[in-house]
Amino acid sequence: MTRFQNIQSTLAPDLRKLNELILSALSSPNELMNRVIATFLERKGKQIRPMLVLLAGKILGNVNERTMHGAAAVELLHNASLIHDDVVDDTVTRRGAATINGLWDNHLAVLVGDFFLSSALLQSVHTGNIRIVESISNLGRLLSIGELDEIYNARYADPSENSYFEIIYRKTASLFISCVEIGAIAAGIESDDPRYEALREYARLLGLCFQIRDDIFDYFPDTKIGKPTGNDLREGKITLPLLHALTLTGHPDHRQMAALARKELLEPAEIDLLINFAVENGGIEYARQTMQRMASEATETLCNAFPEPSPWRDDFIALISHVIDREY
């Protein structure tokens, strides 16, 4: 059993309760809606986000009904964003399974995504805590702005590491931060508690690592990940491995690669050139080193705030190791 499977096993009773709550929250009087949702829930992922909510509550010593409703809210909002992203990107498969718009159509997928979003907001209200409602609401805004920033940068801005990290903070890390915020708030922790800010910083670094690892996948063929190699480049997204390679201004191919990276529509052969340039010039290794550095910072932050060893602290550390080492 891997360390991540160990976490899943430890949290299994809470996760069962959570999934029952999510199923209840998504019930509707519409037969088609229920059929689509049932199909979608059959292939739920690892549920890392609600696990973070639960772990935050566990390490702070209090998991309760507010925690469960908060975890359901963040998972529903995450799923709503995935459903809408699949429509925007015209994605018909995700991690080897057909998407809602792939099985049915975009019209239905948008409506189902809206239903998930509304259900997420309702679950946040059921916590009875305005700080949790505020966290979920702010999260929805940040996710949208992050996606729009990515579109804007792809079309109008010169790529840079700074803009890359701003984008992935909003579109990915903000979700992980909201998870630990919700778990801490549900446990009764105030925002001026040093443990609250430490969990937020850990989650920020975890989220950045998660997105960097996802971006590395795009440079290698793998049927598990649900998107073809070079898909980010095809959409005009310049991620960390290529950004690093483009800093090598003395490279004989630098001018050609920089021009290609700014090109609006790339041919398959041009995408291959950029991928090979990033891989051959240390882009993947640089991205991996960046994740390792962030993982060390996250672990140090966590251990400083929670100096007493505990199974829950170990689980947080194991989780970030899983994120940077995962194969899909």
Backbone bond lengths (Angstrom), bond angles and torsions (degrees), N, CA, C in turn:
res aa  C-N    CA-C-N  psi(-1)  N-CA   C-N-CA  omega(-1)  CA-C   N-CA-C  phi
1 M - - - 1.470 - - 1.531 109.99 -
2 T 1.318 117.27 128.76 1.457 120.82 178.64 1.524 109.92 -73.71
3 R 1.345 115.63 167.17 1.466 119.30 179.25 1.528 110.08 -64.90
4 F 1.337 117.11 -34.27 1.460 118.74 178.52 1.527 110.78 -67.90
5 Q 1.322 116.86 -42.11 1.470 120.11 176.55 1.524 111.07 -62.14
6 N 1.320 115.58 -31.40 1.456 120.56 176.07 1.527 111.17 -62.81
7 I 1.342 115.51 -43.11 1.464 120.36 177.76 1.526 109.55 -62.71
8 Q 1.334 115.97 -45.89 1.467 120.18 178.84 1.526 111.07 -57.98
9 S 1.333 116.17 -41.93 1.463 120.57 -179.17 1.523 111.01 -65.61
10 T 1.332 116.56 -42.74 1.466 121.00 -179.56 1.527 111.35 -64.08
11 L 1.329 115.49 -38.23 1.470 120.04 -177.64 1.531 112.79 -90.38
12 A 1.331 117.56 2.13 1.469 121.59 -173.18 1.533 113.84 -52.05
13 P 1.338 120.19 -46.19 1.479 118.55 179.85 1.533 112.43 -61.21
14 D 1.331 116.68 -41.32 1.467 120.26 178.68 1.531 110.98 -67.52
15 L 1.338 116.82 -39.17 1.458 120.26 -179.27 1.527 111.24 -67.60
16 R 1.343 117.05 -35.83 1.467 119.76 175.91 1.527 110.01 -62.74
17 K 1.308 115.79 -45.17 1.465 120.25 178.00 1.531 110.80 -61.65
18 L 1.326 115.51 -41.61 1.465 120.67 179.39 1.520 110.96 -61.80
19 N 1.326 117.19 -45.47 1.465 120.22 -177.41 1.528 112.05 -68.30
20 E 1.317 116.70 -32.07 1.463 119.80 173.26 1.527 110.18 -65.29
21 L 1.321 116.42 -39.99 1.460 121.25 178.40 1.530 111.05 -65.16
22 I 1.334 116.69 -42.70 1.466 121.15 178.98 1.523 110.32 -63.24
23 L 1.322 116.84 -43.37 1.463 120.82 179.28 1.523 110.46 -61.14
24 S 1.323 116.41 -42.63 1.463 120.72 178.09 1.532 111.09 -65.38
25 A 1.339 116.33 -40.70 1.467 120.86 -178.57 1.519 111.86 -64.84
26 L 1.343 117.10 -26.58 1.462 120.86 -176.18 1.528 113.06 -97.19
27 S 1.327 117.66 4.46 1.465 119.12 178.70 1.522 109.88 -68.20
28 S 1.316 116.45 143.38 1.466 120.57 -178.67 1.523 109.57 -146.35
29 P 1.325 117.33 164.05 1.468 119.86 177.63 1.525 112.87 -81.63
30 N 1.363 117.46 0.25 1.456 121.23 -176.12 1.524 110.24 -98.81
31 E 1.322 116.93 120.99 1.462 121.54 -175.82 1.525 112.04 -63.71
32 L 1.332 117.23 -39.97 1.460 120.34 -179.75 1.525 110.82 -65.62
33 M 1.334 116.28 -44.86 1.465 120.44 177.82 1.527 110.35 -57.38
34 N 1.325 116.76 -45.74 1.465 120.82 -179.47 1.528 111.87 -62.72
35 R 1.329 116.35 -37.39 1.467 120.42 179.64 1.535 110.77 -66.96
36 V 1.334 116.00 -44.33 1.463 120.52 -179.93 1.530 110.17 -63.79
37 I 1.327 116.64 -44.58 1.462 121.04 -178.46 1.523 110.72 -64.93
38 A 1.323 117.42 -40.95 1.470 120.84 178.97 1.521 110.64 -60.22
39 T 1.323 116.40 -42.26 1.469 120.75 177.88 1.520 110.59 -63.94
40 F 1.328 116.74 -42.96 1.461 121.43 -179.17 1.523 111.41 -63.69
41 L 1.325 117.05 -43.41 1.466 121.07 -175.89 1.525 112.83 -71.79
42 E 1.326 116.97 -18.57 1.469 119.95 178.38 1.524 111.73 -62.90
43 R 1.326 116.50 -27.21 1.468 119.57 -175.57 1.529 111.97 -116.99
44 K 1.320 116.06 37.19 1.473 119.23 178.28 1.524 109.65 -60.33
45 G 1.326 115.74 148.43 1.459 121.09 -175.89 1.515 112.69 -80.30
46 K 1.317 115.68 -151.41 1.464 120.94 -175.88 1.526 112.75 -77.33
47 Q 1.310 116.93 -12.50 1.467 123.05 179.48 1.535 111.80 59.70
48 I 1.314 115.89 43.74 1.466 120.86 178.74 1.527 110.95 -62.01
49 R 1.348 117.35 -38.04 1.474 119.28 -176.25 1.528 112.40 -64.45
50 P 1.336 119.58 -53.11 1.473 117.26 177.35 1.524 112.97 -65.20
51 M 1.338 117.21 -27.42 1.464 119.48 175.34 1.530 110.24 -62.39
52 L 1.336 116.84 -36.88 1.461 120.73 177.26 1.526 111.31 -63.68
53 V 1.339 116.59 -40.17 1.469 120.39 176.93 1.517 109.51 -59.19
54 L 1.329 116.01 -47.38 1.463 121.12 -178.46 1.526 111.52 -65.31
55 L 1.329 116.93 -43.25 1.462 120.32 -179.57 1.527 111.62 -63.99
56 A 1.350 116.29 -37.34 1.467 119.08 177.19 1.525 110.48 -62.46
57 G 1.332 116.14 -41.73 1.461 119.54 176.51 1.518 112.08 -65.07
58 K 1.333 116.46 -41.35 1.474 120.75 -178.14 1.525 111.21 -63.89
59 I 1.346 117.09 -45.85 1.461 119.38 -176.20 1.525 111.39 -68.80
60 L 1.350 116.07 -23.01 1.462 121.34 177.40 1.525 112.14 -95.21
61 G 1.336 116.11 -1.70 1.459 120.29 170.85 1.511 116.73 85.97
62 N 1.348 117.76 17.91 1.469 117.18 -177.25 1.522 111.02 -155.56
63 V 1.325 116.95 102.24 1.464 123.33 170.72 1.519 107.05 -110.52
64 N 1.329 116.90 124.84 1.458 121.44 -174.32 1.530 110.12 -141.59
65 E 1.321 116.98 -168.89 1.460 120.57 -178.54 1.525 111.83 -63.16
66 R 1.334 117.14 -35.67 1.468 120.09 176.81 1.532 110.03 -60.81
67 T 1.334 115.64 -40.26 1.465 120.26 178.65 1.520 110.69 -59.57
68 M 1.331 116.57 -45.30 1.465 120.72 -177.03 1.524 111.62 -65.91
69 H 1.336 117.03 -44.12 1.469 119.41 178.22 1.533 110.45 -65.23
70 G 1.344 116.71 -38.05 1.455 119.94 177.46 1.517 112.29 -64.92
71 A 1.336 116.74 -42.05 1.466 120.80 178.04 1.527 110.50 -64.15
72 A 1.333 116.51 -40.30 1.466 120.05 177.06 1.524 110.53 -63.12
73 A 1.335 117.37 -40.91 1.465 121.43 -179.52 1.518 111.27 -60.58
74 V 1.322 116.64 -46.10 1.465 119.41 -175.66 1.529 110.86 -71.64
75 E 1.322 117.90 -34.73 1.466 120.33 177.45 1.526 111.16 -68.64
76 L 1.314 116.72 -39.75 1.467 120.33 178.45 1.527 111.11 -66.47
77 L 1.329 116.62 -41.13 1.459 119.59 178.48 1.526 110.80 -65.71
78 H 1.322 116.63 -41.03 1.470 120.98 176.84 1.527 110.49 -59.31
79 N 1.331 116.77 -45.77 1.462 120.16 179.62 1.530 111.72 -65.77
80 A 1.325 117.30 -37.02 1.465 120.37 176.20 1.521 110.29 -59.73
81 S 1.340 116.48 -42.86 1.467 119.81 -179.16 1.531 110.81 -66.07
82 L 1.333 117.85 -36.85 1.467 121.00 177.87 1.527 111.04 -64.87
83 I 1.328 115.83 -43.95 1.470 120.24 -179.44 1.523 110.38 -62.21
84 H 1.330 116.99 -45.27 1.463 120.55 179.34 1.526 111.49 -68.16
85 D 1.343 117.43 -37.99 1.469 120.51 177.51 1.520 111.53 -60.97
86 D 1.335 116.50 -39.65 1.467 120.02 179.38 1.528 111.23 -62.77
87 V 1.319 116.40 -34.51 1.465 120.38 176.54 1.523 109.95 -68.42
88 V 1.334 116.15 -49.30 1.466 121.11 -178.08 1.525 110.82 -59.69
89 D 1.343 116.25 -42.69 1.471 120.92 -176.33 1.527 112.74 -87.95
90 D 1.336 116.80 -1.93 1.466 121.64 -177.51 1.530 110.66 55.51
91 T 1.340 115.46 43.75 1.462 122.54 -179.36 1.528 109.58 -89.03
92 V 1.324 117.00 124.84 1.465 119.98 -177.98 1.527 112.56 -102.47
93 T 1.343 117.21 -12.32 1.465 120.25 173.30 1.519 108.87 -136.20
94 R 1.322 115.77 148.19 1.469 121.85 175.01 1.518 106.89 -136.62
95 R 1.332 115.19 119.91 1.469 121.94 -177.90 1.531 111.90 50.13
96 G 1.324 114.66 44.36 1.453 120.74 174.05 1.507 115.99 83.85
97 A 1.330 118.80 -3.12 1.472 121.82 179.92 1.521 109.95 -115.87
98 A 1.315 116.26 149.52 1.464 120.75 -179.54 1.524 110.51 -67.28
99 T 1.327 116.38 138.20 1.456 121.59 176.11 1.530 109.71 -79.85
100 I 1.337 116.13 171.65 1.468 119.67 178.47 1.517 110.33 -62.11
101 N 1.332 117.05 -45.23 1.468 118.91 179.08 1.525 111.41 -69.65
102 G 1.339 117.28 -24.33 1.451 119.69 175.31 1.515 112.07 -73.29
103 L 1.340 116.90 -37.18 1.464 121.26 179.36 1.518 112.19 -79.44
104 W 1.338 115.98 -38.47 1.454 120.20 -178.34 1.533 109.62 -116.04
105 D 1.315 118.97 -101.31 1.464 120.68 176.82 1.524 109.51 -160.68
106 N 1.333 115.98 173.35 1.459 120.87 -176.89 1.521 112.55 -63.58
107 H 1.324 116.55 -39.03 1.462 121.35 -178.51 1.530 110.07 -57.00
108 L 1.319 115.54 -50.80 1.459 120.59 -178.75 1.532 110.76 -66.33
109 A 1.338 116.53 -39.02 1.464 120.33 -178.68 1.529 111.34 -63.02
110 V 1.331 117.56 -41.29 1.467 120.61 178.93 1.526 110.40 -62.71
111 L 1.323 117.01 -43.06 1.465 120.74 -179.84 1.530 111.17 -65.27
112 V 1.325 116.90 -40.78 1.466 120.05 178.29 1.531 109.98 -66.43
113 G 1.332 116.85 -41.15 1.461 120.27 176.44 1.519 111.74 -60.01
114 D 1.324 116.23 -41.48 1.472 120.64 176.88 1.530 111.04 -62.51
115 F 1.326 116.04 -37.61 1.464 120.72 179.60 1.532 110.23 -66.06
116 F 1.325 116.50 -41.68 1.472 120.33 175.94 1.522 110.40 -61.87
117 L 1.330 117.37 -43.26 1.463 121.49 -179.44 1.526 111.06 -62.09
118 S 1.322 117.00 -46.96 1.460 120.82 179.15 1.522 111.27 -62.71
119 S 1.331 115.95 -38.71 1.461 120.30 178.40 1.524 111.11 -66.03
120 A 1.332 117.13 -35.15 1.466 121.31 177.34 1.521 110.36 -63.48
121 L 1.327 116.73 -45.88 1.463 120.86 179.93 1.531 110.59 -63.05
122 L 1.331 116.39 -38.81 1.459 120.27 179.38 1.529 110.83 -65.38
123 Q 1.334 116.69 -40.13 1.476 119.64 177.43 1.528 111.17 -64.17
124 S 1.323 117.02 -36.56 1.471 119.10 177.70 1.522 110.33 -65.39
125 V 1.331 117.37 -36.71 1.468 121.24 176.91 1.526 110.34 -64.45
126 H 1.344 116.81 -37.12 1.470 121.15 -179.47 1.531 112.29 -64.72
127 T 1.332 118.31 -16.21 1.469 119.43 176.19 1.528 110.79 -70.77
128 G 1.331 116.48 -22.52 1.457 120.30 -178.41 1.516 113.32 69.79
129 N 1.327 116.29 18.85 1.469 119.91 -176.95 1.530 108.66 -126.99
130 I 1.317 117.29 117.11 1.456 121.56 -175.87 1.523 111.84 -65.83
131 R 1.335 118.12 -27.69 1.469 120.15 178.11 1.532 110.81 -67.07
132 I 1.323 117.10 -35.25 1.470 119.93 177.04 1.521 110.02 -71.14
133 V 1.333 117.28 -41.51 1.464 120.59 176.28 1.529 109.72 -59.37
134 E 1.334 116.17 -42.04 1.464 120.77 179.60 1.526 111.17 -64.66
135 S 1.335 117.58 -40.51 1.462 121.25 179.61 1.517 110.94 -62.29
136 I 1.330 116.83 -45.58 1.469 121.16 179.37 1.524 110.67 -65.13
137 S 1.320 117.49 -42.08 1.463 121.27 -179.13 1.525 111.20 -65.14
138 N 1.326 116.70 -44.83 1.467 120.46 177.24 1.518 111.31 -63.17
139 L 1.323 115.90 -36.54 1.456 120.28 178.83 1.524 110.80 -61.20
140 G 1.329 117.15 -46.10 1.463 120.51 178.69 1.517 111.85 -56.42
141 R 1.335 116.98 -40.77 1.461 121.68 178.18 1.529 111.27 -65.21
142 L 1.347 116.52 -46.37 1.461 120.35 -177.56 1.531 111.80 -64.32
143 L 1.331 117.02 -40.17 1.466 119.90 178.76 1.523 110.81 -61.27
144 S 1.327 116.32 -42.49 1.472 120.61 179.71 1.521 111.12 -66.45
145 I 1.331 116.41 -45.28 1.467 120.43 -179.29 1.529 110.02 -64.06
146 G 1.330 117.30 -39.81 1.457 120.44 178.74 1.511 112.33 -59.94
147 E 1.333 117.07 -43.73 1.462 120.82 178.51 1.531 111.05 -65.68
148 L 1.337 116.44 -40.25 1.465 120.17 178.49 1.528 111.34 -67.59
149 D 1.338 116.89 -38.48 1.464 120.51 175.39 1.523 110.72 -58.75
150 E 1.336 115.76 -42.04 1.461 120.39 -179.37 1.527 110.68 -63.07
151 I 1.340 116.62 -41.90 1.464 120.89 178.23 1.531 110.40 -65.12
152 Y 1.329 116.25 -44.17 1.469 120.58 -179.23 1.527 110.45 -61.96
153 N 1.330 116.49 -47.28 1.464 119.65 -178.38 1.522 112.02 -63.36
154 A 1.350 115.83 -38.42 1.463 119.63 179.76 1.529 111.33 -64.14
155 R 1.336 117.03 -32.21 1.468 120.11 -174.94 1.521 114.23 -94.46
156 Y 1.340 116.52 -34.98 1.464 118.15 -167.29 1.524 116.24 -125.07
157 A 1.313 119.41 -17.79 1.472 120.49 -171.02 1.521 111.19 -111.58
158 D 1.331 115.60 155.20 1.462 120.60 172.75 1.534 108.30 -77.08
159 P 1.324 117.37 136.65 1.473 119.42 -177.75 1.524 111.57 -68.47
160 S 1.323 115.86 143.83 1.462 121.25 175.80 1.517 108.77 -153.06
161 E 1.338 115.63 158.49 1.459 119.63 178.71 1.519 111.56 -64.05
162 N 1.327 116.51 -38.74 1.463 120.12 -179.80 1.516 111.75 -60.26
163 S 1.341 116.59 -47.54 1.467 119.55 -179.38 1.533 110.62 -67.01
164 Y 1.343 116.36 -35.06 1.465 120.34 177.38 1.525 110.72 -59.76
165 F 1.341 117.18 -47.36 1.460 120.15 -177.65 1.530 111.67 -70.54
166 E 1.314 118.05 -30.98 1.468 120.19 174.97 1.525 110.33 -64.23
167 I 1.332 115.25 -42.64 1.471 120.06 -179.24 1.526 110.84 -64.99
168 I 1.327 117.50 -49.32 1.471 118.07 -174.95 1.527 111.18 -73.34
169 Y 1.347 116.84 -21.96 1.462 118.41 171.68 1.521 109.51 -62.32
170 R 1.328 116.87 -47.58 1.465 120.45 -176.37 1.526 111.89 -72.89
171 K 1.312 116.97 -46.39 1.476 118.39 -170.52 1.527 113.80 -82.71
172 T 1.344 117.68 -17.07 1.469 120.18 -177.73 1.521 112.64 -129.54
173 A 1.333 117.13 -56.44 1.473 119.81 -174.06 1.518 112.07 -63.56
174 S 1.347 117.31 -32.55 1.470 119.94 -179.52 1.520 111.44 -59.01
175 L 1.313 117.19 -33.70 1.469 121.44 179.03 1.529 110.92 -66.83
176 F 1.323 116.90 -42.25 1.466 120.94 179.18 1.536 110.52 -67.57
177 I 1.336 116.15 -38.22 1.468 119.96 178.14 1.522 110.45 -62.90
178 S 1.326 116.30 -45.08 1.468 120.02 179.98 1.523 111.04 -59.90
179 C 1.329 117.08 -35.84 1.472 120.54 179.84 1.531 111.60 -59.28
180 V 1.336 116.59 -50.11 1.470 118.24 -177.98 1.527 111.21 -72.98
181 E 1.339 116.96 -30.64 1.460 119.54 173.97 1.524 110.45 -58.53
182 I 1.314 115.60 -48.21 1.458 121.07 -176.98 1.532 110.33 -63.91
183 G 1.344 116.67 -44.87 1.466 119.70 178.41 1.516 112.37 -60.80
184 A 1.338 115.96 -39.77 1.469 120.02 -179.68 1.521 111.80 -71.77
185 I 1.332 116.18 -43.78 1.472 120.11 179.77 1.525 110.21 -62.03
186 A 1.342 116.41 -43.84 1.468 120.62 179.19 1.524 111.32 -62.20
187 A 1.340 116.77 -28.53 1.464 121.39 178.83 1.525 112.15 -81.63
188 G 1.344 116.97 -3.45 1.454 120.60 177.44 1.515 114.91 91.69
189 I 1.334 116.96 17.94 1.467 121.01 -177.88 1.536 109.99 -88.34
190 E 1.321 116.37 133.92 1.465 121.62 177.80 1.531 110.39 -83.59
191 S 1.324 116.23 158.32 1.459 120.63 -175.48 1.521 113.26 -69.94
192 D 1.325 118.39 -17.87 1.469 120.35 178.59 1.537 112.41 -89.61
193 D 1.318 117.07 1.59 1.463 121.46 176.01 1.531 108.47 -73.85
194 P 1.332 119.26 127.24 1.471 121.20 -178.86 1.525 113.32 -55.92
195 R 1.318 117.77 -29.27 1.463 121.01 179.46 1.520 111.39 -67.93
196 Y 1.319 116.10 -32.62 1.465 121.73 178.84 1.531 109.73 -63.19
197 E 1.325 116.78 -49.77 1.463 120.70 -179.10 1.521 111.17 -68.13
198 A 1.332 117.13 -33.89 1.468 120.20 178.42 1.526 110.85 -64.88
199 L 1.331 116.76 -42.37 1.464 120.09 177.41 1.528 111.11 -64.38
200 R 1.332 117.10 -38.46 1.471 120.95 177.68 1.533 110.83 -63.16
201 E 1.334 116.74 -42.59 1.468 119.91 179.88 1.525 110.94 -67.69
202 Y 1.335 116.63 -41.76 1.465 120.06 174.80 1.527 110.09 -56.35
203 A 1.332 116.70 -47.39 1.465 121.36 -177.18 1.527 111.67 -66.25
204 R 1.325 117.07 -36.16 1.470 120.49 176.90 1.528 110.07 -59.87
205 L 1.330 116.09 -48.48 1.460 120.59 -179.45 1.526 111.38 -66.83
206 L 1.331 116.84 -38.95 1.462 121.10 176.76 1.524 110.45 -60.05
207 G 1.340 116.63 -45.49 1.459 120.79 -179.41 1.515 112.93 -64.45
208 L 1.333 116.93 -39.91 1.466 120.49 176.97 1.527 110.20 -62.94
209 C 1.343 116.12 -44.66 1.467 120.00 177.46 1.526 111.38 -60.34
210 F 1.325 116.37 -41.30 1.464 120.99 -179.35 1.527 110.41 -58.68
211 Q 1.338 117.08 -45.55 1.458 120.14 -177.47 1.525 111.98 -71.81
212 I 1.330 117.11 -38.43 1.461 119.71 177.23 1.528 109.86 -60.58
213 R 1.342 116.17 -42.81 1.477 119.85 179.07 1.523 110.27 -63.20
214 D 1.312 117.50 -41.93 1.463 120.92 176.15 1.522 110.67 -59.42
215 D 1.326 116.40 -41.94 1.462 120.64 -177.87 1.525 111.38 -67.31
216 I 1.329 117.57 -34.13 1.465 120.52 177.22 1.522 110.44 -62.64
217 F 1.337 117.04 -37.18 1.466 120.22 179.99 1.524 111.60 -54.47
218 D 1.325 117.01 -32.12 1.461 121.41 -174.06 1.524 112.27 -68.30
219 Y 1.328 117.14 -13.09 1.455 120.89 -178.82 1.526 112.78 -94.31
220 F 1.341 116.75 1.39 1.456 120.98 -177.89 1.526 109.69 -138.10
221 P 1.325 118.32 146.26 1.468 120.46 177.53 1.515 111.47 -74.83
222 D 1.319 116.99 130.10 1.466 121.20 178.13 1.522 108.13 -160.01
223 T 1.320 116.55 116.72 1.461 120.48 -177.01 1.517 112.44 -69.13
224 K 1.345 118.47 -17.70 1.465 120.92 -176.91 1.523 112.63 -69.99
225 I 1.328 118.03 -25.10 1.456 119.42 -167.82 1.519 113.61 -88.91
226 G 1.332 117.84 -7.31 1.459 119.23 171.24 1.505 115.00 77.78
227 K 1.311 119.82 12.30 1.464 121.09 174.95 1.517 108.03 -149.33
228 P 1.327 117.92 147.82 1.462 120.48 -176.63 1.520 111.95 -74.06
229 T 1.319 117.02 154.62 1.451 121.75 174.77 1.527 109.39 -56.53
230 G 1.326 115.66 135.49 1.460 120.19 178.56 1.508 114.67 84.44
231 N 1.327 117.04 8.90 1.457 119.66 -177.55 1.527 111.75 -62.61
232 D 1.345 117.27 -39.05 1.460 119.97 178.78 1.519 110.94 -61.50
233 L 1.322 116.52 -45.63 1.461 120.11 179.06 1.523 111.10 -63.88
234 R 1.309 115.92 -37.26 1.470 120.24 177.95 1.519 110.83 -60.49
235 E 1.339 116.49 -30.54 1.462 121.21 179.74 1.525 112.65 -93.76
236 G 1.342 116.44 6.25 1.460 120.30 178.71 1.513 114.53 82.79
237 K 1.330 118.12 14.39 1.469 121.79 -178.78 1.526 109.94 -94.73
238 I 1.327 115.81 119.86 1.464 121.23 178.41 1.524 107.68 -101.16
239 T 1.328 116.77 113.92 1.462 120.77 -174.47 1.529 110.95 -103.78
240 L 1.330 116.08 179.70 1.462 122.02 -166.31 1.534 114.70 -56.43
241 P 1.335 121.16 -43.95 1.469 118.68 -178.87 1.526 113.20 -57.84
242 L 1.320 117.27 -45.38 1.464 119.83 179.33 1.522 111.34 -72.56
243 L 1.329 117.63 -37.40 1.464 120.57 177.78 1.529 110.40 -56.56
244 H 1.334 116.01 -42.09 1.468 119.03 179.29 1.527 110.65 -65.62
245 A 1.324 117.25 -46.60 1.472 120.24 -179.10 1.525 111.35 -60.22
246 L 1.323 116.89 -32.90 1.470 120.73 -179.24 1.525 112.56 -73.24
247 T 1.337 117.49 -10.95 1.468 119.20 175.81 1.522 111.35 -78.87
248 L 1.321 117.79 -9.89 1.474 122.02 -178.82 1.523 108.96 -83.03
249 T 1.320 115.85 73.47 1.470 120.88 -173.31 1.522 113.30 -65.36
250 G 1.336 117.39 -19.38 1.457 120.11 179.41 1.522 114.09 -83.87
251 H 1.322 116.69 -5.15 1.470 120.38 -179.25 1.533 109.58 -68.71
252 P 1.344 117.55 137.55 1.473 119.45 -177.72 1.527 114.66 -60.11
253 D 1.343 117.08 -25.26 1.470 120.29 -179.85 1.529 112.84 -97.59
254 H 1.335 116.90 6.27 1.462 119.43 -173.65 1.522 112.59 -57.95
255 R 1.318 117.75 -49.04 1.469 120.56 -176.37 1.527 110.79 -59.89
256 Q 1.333 116.80 -43.72 1.467 120.63 179.61 1.530 110.99 -63.93
257 M 1.337 117.02 -44.41 1.463 120.68 -177.88 1.531 111.23 -68.33
258 A 1.340 117.02 -38.81 1.459 120.59 178.20 1.524 110.67 -63.57
259 A 1.321 116.54 -39.23 1.466 120.47 178.29 1.524 110.60 -66.85
260 L 1.325 116.64 -41.64 1.469 119.96 178.42 1.527 111.09 -62.93
261 A 1.342 115.97 -41.04 1.468 120.50 -177.91 1.525 111.63 -61.96
262 R 1.328 117.02 -25.54 1.469 120.79 -179.59 1.526 112.75 -93.67
263 K 1.336 115.97 -4.63 1.466 120.31 -177.90 1.520 110.00 -70.85
264 E 1.324 116.96 138.06 1.464 120.82 -174.67 1.519 112.38 -70.27
265 L 1.318 117.64 -45.92 1.462 121.26 -179.70 1.519 109.37 -122.23
266 L 1.315 115.80 120.86 1.462 121.53 -176.54 1.526 110.89 -101.77
267 E 1.314 115.91 140.33 1.459 121.68 171.96 1.528 108.79 -79.32
268 P 1.334 117.81 156.25 1.470 119.90 178.71 1.522 113.34 -53.00
269 A 1.323 117.89 -40.48 1.462 121.02 -179.85 1.530 110.94 -65.41
270 E 1.329 116.76 -34.35 1.466 120.67 178.95 1.528 111.45 -71.15
271 I 1.321 115.86 -36.21 1.466 120.07 175.19 1.521 110.14 -62.67
272 D 1.330 116.01 -42.77 1.468 120.29 177.87 1.525 111.33 -60.79
273 L 1.328 116.38 -40.31 1.463 120.23 178.66 1.530 111.25 -60.58
274 L 1.335 116.33 -45.50 1.461 120.54 -178.89 1.526 111.38 -66.86
275 I 1.331 117.08 -40.57 1.466 120.60 178.24 1.523 110.05 -61.97
276 N 1.316 116.88 -47.93 1.467 120.31 -179.65 1.525 111.21 -63.02
277 F 1.325 116.43 -38.27 1.465 120.66 179.05 1.532 110.34 -62.29
278 A 1.324 116.53 -44.02 1.476 120.62 179.68 1.523 111.05 -65.47
279 V 1.327 116.79 -46.01 1.470 121.20 -176.92 1.529 110.76 -66.41
280 E 1.325 116.55 -45.28 1.467 120.77 -174.57 1.522 112.69 -73.96
281 N 1.335 117.38 -16.17 1.463 119.87 -177.01 1.528 113.00 -114.07
282 G 1.325 115.27 30.88 1.457 120.70 168.43 1.515 115.85 82.64
283 G 1.328 118.15 10.70 1.462 120.21 -177.55 1.518 113.30 -64.54
284 I 1.330 116.71 -41.50 1.464 120.43 -178.84 1.524 109.89 -68.22
285 E 1.337 116.17 -43.96 1.462 119.74 179.70 1.526 111.06 -63.60
286 Y 1.324 116.77 -39.09 1.462 120.63 178.27 1.533 110.45 -62.46
287 A 1.329 116.38 -44.04 1.463 120.31 179.36 1.523 110.74 -63.19
288 R 1.321 116.61 -40.09 1.470 120.27 179.22 1.523 111.08 -66.51
289 Q 1.313 116.48 -41.26 1.468 120.09 177.88 1.530 110.91 -63.97
290 T 1.322 116.13 -36.88 1.461 120.65 177.56 1.525 110.48 -62.75
291 M 1.328 116.86 -43.13 1.465 120.63 177.18 1.523 111.20 -62.68
292 Q 1.316 117.13 -43.85 1.463 120.60 -179.04 1.529 110.69 -62.18
293 R 1.333 116.39 -41.13 1.461 119.78 178.39 1.521 110.64 -63.20
294 M 1.327 116.51 -45.14 1.463 120.58 -179.56 1.526 111.14 -65.37
295 A 1.328 117.11 -37.76 1.470 120.72 178.43 1.527 110.33 -63.48
296 S 1.328 116.82 -40.30 1.470 120.56 177.77 1.522 110.56 -64.61
297 E 1.330 117.17 -42.00 1.465 121.22 178.42 1.530 110.60 -63.29
298 A 1.338 116.06 -41.99 1.463 120.34 -179.76 1.524 110.93 -63.65
299 T 1.326 116.32 -43.38 1.461 120.70 179.72 1.524 111.20 -64.27
300 E 1.327 116.64 -42.64 1.462 120.49 179.09 1.528 111.23 -63.22
301 T 1.339 116.25 -43.10 1.467 121.15 178.72 1.524 110.66 -59.98
302 L 1.320 115.38 -44.57 1.463 120.68 -178.42 1.526 111.36 -65.28
303 C 1.319 116.66 -44.90 1.466 120.51 -176.95 1.533 111.70 -69.49
304 N 1.325 116.83 -31.43 1.468 119.47 176.15 1.526 111.11 -66.86
305 A 1.343 116.35 -38.17 1.469 120.42 -178.79 1.517 112.12 -79.74
306 F 1.339 116.21 -28.84 1.471 121.68 -179.77 1.531 108.12 -126.45
307 P 1.337 116.79 76.00 1.474 119.85 -173.69 1.525 114.43 -67.99
308 E 1.328 117.11 -23.93 1.470 119.80 179.62 1.531 110.11 -79.11
309 P 1.335 118.40 124.33 1.472 119.84 177.51 1.526 111.20 -59.04
310 S 1.319 115.70 142.80 1.468 121.04 177.92 1.520 108.78 -156.32
311 P 1.338 117.44 157.21 1.467 119.52 176.19 1.524 112.12 -58.81
312 W 1.342 117.52 -34.13 1.468 120.64 -177.39 1.522 110.95 -71.83
313 R 1.311 117.92 -37.51 1.463 120.20 174.68 1.532 109.93 -63.98
314 D 1.326 115.79 -41.53 1.472 119.79 177.24 1.523 111.01 -61.09
315 D 1.338 116.96 -37.78 1.463 120.59 179.96 1.527 111.51 -65.93
316 F 1.316 117.24 -40.72 1.462 120.52 175.95 1.531 110.67 -59.13
317 I 1.327 115.99 -44.39 1.474 120.56 -179.44 1.528 110.13 -66.11
318 A 1.324 116.30 -41.10 1.469 120.60 178.70 1.522 110.93 -64.50
319 L 1.326 116.75 -34.64 1.458 120.38 -176.85 1.523 111.25 -65.76
320 I 1.329 118.01 -42.48 1.462 118.81 -179.34 1.525 110.71 -71.13
321 S 1.334 117.19 -30.97 1.471 119.90 174.14 1.526 110.18 -64.52
322 H 1.323 116.30 -41.54 1.462 120.63 177.82 1.523 111.09 -61.16
323 V 1.323 116.85 -43.35 1.466 121.58 -176.45 1.524 111.34 -61.61
324 I 1.317 117.77 -42.52 1.483 118.86 -176.68 1.532 112.76 -82.72
325 D 1.338 117.27 -16.77 1.473 120.50 -178.94 1.523 113.07 -102.00
326 R 1.325 118.03 -9.00 1.471 120.60 -172.34 1.527 111.32 -62.97
327 E 1.331 114.67 153.24 1.453 121.62 -178.98 1.515 113.88 -101.36
328 Y 1.344 117.49 -2.31 1.463 121.52 176.16 1.497 108.31 -163.34
